[in-house]
Amino acid sequence: MEGLMALYRDLHANPELSQKEVNTAAKLARRLKTMKFDVTEKVGGTGVVAVMKNGSGPVLLIRADMDGLPVVEQTGLDFASKVRTKTPEGVETGVMHACGHDTHMTAFIETAKLLSTMKDQWKGTLVMILQPAEEVGRGARLMLEDGLYTRFPKPTHAIAFHDAANLQAGVIGYTPGYALANVDSVDIVVKGTGGHGAYPQTTKDPIVLGARIVTALQTLVSREQDPQDPAVVTVGSFQAGAKHNIIPDEAKLLLTVRSYSDETRAKLIKGIERIAKGEAIASGVADDRMPVVTVQDEFTPSTYNPPEFAERMGSLLKGHFVEGRVVKTPPVMGGEDFGRFYRADKSIESFIFWVGGVPADQMAQAAAGEVSLPSLHSPFWAPQADKVVATASEALTVLALDILKKE
């Protein structure tokens, strides 16, 4: 654990943004090479693929993600990130592993080490991948497009884990079926006719129209969606105007839209387009000034654990760890592009699970209402790393030995 924590602290103190994980990938690739993996770098940009063949049998993909977030760290750790950089949009920011990818990579390295020294206990092929750009929903797609399933052995099984900010450190959570959501970013440009704030009758106010659209969008979930099929439509930004007494020509709404099934996703997007146009018509906007709704090309698809396989993996973990260490958890509306590996070929048995990172004392204080726990992506999120790494690497190894077990 001492060596693993040294690696963890190094990764934590030196995060890199999505598609910029050059140093991170290189230092981990070097470790994999010393374990006698056949290592290929720069897959899908900065991704790493490490292959170890050990006779005929299943092909197991184990994945960890590498990228940090544009967040200024405020954990107070003595190895806290002090990295500063600019985002692709030119915004200067700090960089932090606020989603725990540093624990993912550390447990990944320990799992690789364990399995490489236990070859007498398994049979088949390991394909261990370090994936870039999970935080922007792009990395899995880039690796697949760069031949992940054609240049390298195609997996029959795929597993991964994510640290959790709502489970006690060392507790494993798993979810059969949909585990994480589709994530879409939607822009609405609301067009109006600008003018003087003192003479609103000479204008078509896009701020008022935008506000009506925001209000009407709430009914997509509350009145049009089956309550047993969860969905979220959140307007995260409303941008309009520059001065007190000027009615602008345009307003811009930025939305995040969450769903599980592709059918619900399509229904929500069509509903957004319908409401935006309908409110504009009701406001008397001309046909050539209708709102423009744009769904960003890059979206994160939902992550699905095939239920039978998830129950098998969950039962295996329950049988290995002491009672209470492994629990079923409800699906969440967060996104995770691990789901793309299953979507690319639905014959693959795929499973992602959670490993809690909240120290026991903080969990008790939160249950008593004495403190509020930081969430993933918070500048204050600092998981109990040794518990996460120990639990996750043990769990990944147990699952791998079962999937690749000898007859």
Beta strands, then each sheet from edge to edge (+ up, - down):
strand 1: 38-43
strand 2: 47-54
strand 3: 59-65
strand 4: 84-86
strand 5: 92-94
strand 6: 124-131
strand 7: 157-168
strand 8: 172-174
strand 9: 177-180
strand 10: 182-191
strand 11: 195-196
strand 12: 232-240
strand 13: 246-247
strand 14: 250-259
strand 15: 292-295
strand 16: 303-305
strand 17: 326-328
strand 18: 349-358
sheet 1: 1+ 2- 6+ 3+ 7+ 18+ 8- 17-
sheet 2: 4+ 5-
sheet 3: 9+ 16-
sheet 4: 12+ 14- 10+ 15-
sheet 5: 11+ 13-
end
